[in-house]
Amino acid sequence: MGQQLQGWRSASAQRAWLSMLIDTMEEISRPERRAEPCDGQLLAALRAQLARPALPRTPYVSAYSLRN
């Protein structure tokens, strides 16, 4: 789960990322895994990451155009 992929703009990298996401979601949805306690610091970091606004990664959109 701690893997990072480079080259988000390639279709193969996007498929690999999505495949890893699906595998992870299937793993953590198993009843025996759901019963395991989670690290509080990890959950806080995840919540902070999810609270950040998503910025597009395309070269055609600037961060300034998101205000409108």
Summary of the structure (lengths in Angstrom):
residues: 68
radius of gyration: 15.9
end to end distance: 35.7
largest distance: 46.1
contacts: 100
relative contact order: 0.08
helix: 57%
strand: 0%
